[in-house]
Amino acid sequence: APAWLRRLCGQLLSERLLRPGGVQAVVRGVLEGTDGGAGAEAAALDWRKCDAVGKILAACPQQCLSLEDYYRQVCPQILDLLHIQDKVSARQFQRVATTTLLTMAREQPELAEKHLLQPLLTPLRRCSEAAELALEDLTAGAVLVPEAELGSCVEDVLKVYVVGNDSSSLLLGSLQSVLGVVFSLYSFAKQNVSYLRSPCQDILLWFLEKAEREQSLAVLEGLAGLNSHMPTLHPQCQLRVGSEGGAAIVLEETTSDEDEALYQKISLEQCHVESLVELLSHCQKSGLAGDFFIHCLKELTQVAAEDEAVPNPAVQPGGSLLELEQSQARQGRKLLVLQLVAALCEGVSDTVFTDIVQVQEFLAAVLHRACAHPAQGPGAAAEAQTLAMAMGLVAAVLGGAVQLKSSDFVVLKRLVPLLEELSRTYPDPLTQELASDLRIAICTHGACSPGTVGSAADSVLGKKPGMAAQSPAGPPGTASSPPLPRHGHGSPSAPRERSKGQSSCREPSASGASPAPCADSLGPAGLQELLVSAYDPQPPSRAAALRHLASLVTQRDPEALRLQEKLLQVFLENVQHEDAFVYLSAIQGIALLSSEYPERILPVLLSQYERPAQGTEDAMAAVTRMKLGEVLMRVTRALGDMVFQHREPLIRAFLRGARDPDSALRASSLSNLGELCQHLGFQLGSIIQEVTCCVTAIARTDPEAEVRRAAVHVVVVLLRGLSEKVTEVLQDVLRDLYRLLKHVVTAERDAATVLHAQLALEELDTAVRRVLFPPQTLEKKIVVLP
């Protein structure tokens, strides 16, 4: 086009743009004829047009008196483009608005923040803690932010920040100022039925992903309430469920009941912690969850150090009111950190660390805490157990649980000073020995790995004693039995000498099989000492003694075999222990003892498993019986084909457990029954009638969904395992099972149970079709005529 025509068109376009509603009119005129086609070329053309319109709107025309005057007239109209209701053109208008806003933010950040970002975030800033509310002009229950305005604001933030995906410092900084309110809204939506939960979660995750790691950690610390630099929801504001599935922000009504106010405050804090943990569960791949977990551990150590350095003014006669308030603030901070660490351990601990650096930082935090505050006082058991698990994790890493490179050992060498200090100052001789051995293993890059390292690694990985050397990644010499636990009357040097002796006498064979046990065995005094240690009040010492007793069973120690009944009693009593490290060690010991002597041990286990609960300890008895069920299944796996001769008592025990009053035990018994059928090769014989009758009755009548789900799962296991033999083995009960599955599909309310039933019907359909319509094969036959 000639220059005069372009100049005239530009002048007319600018004049129309500056009139009321001019932005929308210009956008409609430019985009007329494009409907956001579905094809790739049409979509690309549509995007280029939207981008071009956005750049036109961001450029100030020559007819305008000043740049700020142009922004004042155009920016409100640009924000209105985000609220177009027409579904056909809404996507194009939103693209134009987002592109224009981001372009203005890059070219004129100050004006864009004043005329675009601040009006966009006004509903969230209005109820922020930093806002000054004129409370004298408002009554209790007054609506500060209506439901429609708040929902529209959250959706606009999602469109501009998350969909626009521009991580400039201006956008991140403006969004950070309202993240506290967004998080409160996310936590509220998580506890209620609201469509705002998903957009709030997307906004929070986008910021945590795009911001620098230090900034993200500071934001998480603010959301958790550990610092006051991030403004959160105003303490006198309250979220209320809206009538359209959203939320409104109102002025909180004051309550005169102090107990009710305290309960609401504690519930709100607990809800925020749970929401933060759920948010971090989506940040595990990026490593942010692990970094924040380590940050909380360091904060816990720092708070504990402050408590020791500053005396409690509540017990000091001359303490001032200010000192008392500061002490209460420190105690509240400590409780909050403890709550965060506990919630993170429960929620994201399984995959919280993504690289060796994070593992090293976690271990350094735990070891530093152990060096600064040795286990003592009422929390000594928990501190000792945490330290034992941390050092076991180091041993597991060195023992081949992770493929280590030279660069990884450079990272692990940062733990050497802490391990050296721990080996010199910690009061427990066994911990001193393990710390020294771990330091040697790290410094030699695993070439020299004493016996205690392999034992600690086995404890964490859950291996049987003597199995570490079979791992192809494990260094030689890591498979040794656990060291003797510490006792009050024993010499501190005795465990170290014994461990060195065990490590020197265990050499892996050329074929890579399990190393042979040492020639020397425990005498009666040593075994009695181990039996006493199995009742040690410290869980780490008790678990170590139980694992050592289990290793003596596998080595067929003559003194241990002579006292096998006593060992069984010790293991059974420790199964009832509440600590997981202890009762898992006891379960392992019972399983090893039963697999060695099934004829003697299995009847005792079955009688314990079938014993009904009595009195007020029903729940505890049910938990213990479920642990014994795990023992029976481990024995079943260890016996292999030999389990066939114990078929009837095992099935009878699980069938009785399936009728127990406790629902968890019923589900556990049915799960064990299904696994037992697999190990038996589905050779149930005449008991198949009883099994199917029990499963059918439970699937139809049990009030608990998890129990009905377990019953249907047994049917799935039977049909899947029998495969082509299903019509032969289950010919008498096949019709009943089919009717049961159809009943579950049509009448069951639990979705998982219905899914199990549908899978079982598919297995049954495949098996029956295979029998009725066998595949036709071509065969060549040669017949010799007489």
CORJOBEL-V123647 format. One record per run of one state. SS is the DSSP state (hx for helix, st for strand, lp for the rest). FROM is the first residue (numbers start at 1). LEN is the number of residues. If there is no record, write none. Layout:
[[SS:FROM:LEN] [SS:FROM:LEN]]
//
This chain:
[[lp:1:2] [hx:3:15] [lp:18:4] [hx:22:9] [lp:31:9] [hx:40:19] [lp:59:8] [hx:67:17] [lp:84:3] [hx:87:21] [lp:108:1] [hx:109:18] [lp:127:1] [st:128:1] [lp:129:6] [hx:135:3] [lp:138:5] [st:143:3] [lp:146:1] [hx:147:17] [lp:164:5] [hx:169:8] [lp:177:2] [hx:179:13] [lp:192:4] [hx:196:15] [lp:211:2] [hx:213:12] [lp:225:8] [st:233:1] [lp:234:3] [st:237:5] [lp:242:5] [st:247:5] [lp:252:6] [hx:258:23] [lp:281:7] [hx:288:22] [lp:310:11] [hx:321:28] [lp:349:7] [hx:356:17] [lp:373:7] [hx:380:22] [lp:402:4] [hx:406:20] [lp:426:3] [hx:429:15] [lp:444:7] [hx:451:11] [lp:462:6] [hx:468:3] [lp:471:21] [hx:492:13] [lp:505:19] [hx:524:10] [lp:534:5] [hx:539:16] [lp:555:3] [hx:558:5] [lp:563:1] [hx:564:12] [lp:576:4] [hx:580:17] [lp:597:1] [hx:598:13] [lp:611:7] [hx:618:40] [lp:658:5] [hx:663:17] [lp:680:5] [hx:685:17] [lp:702:3] [hx:705:25] [lp:730:4] [hx:734:14] [lp:748:3] [hx:751:22] [lp:773:14]]
//
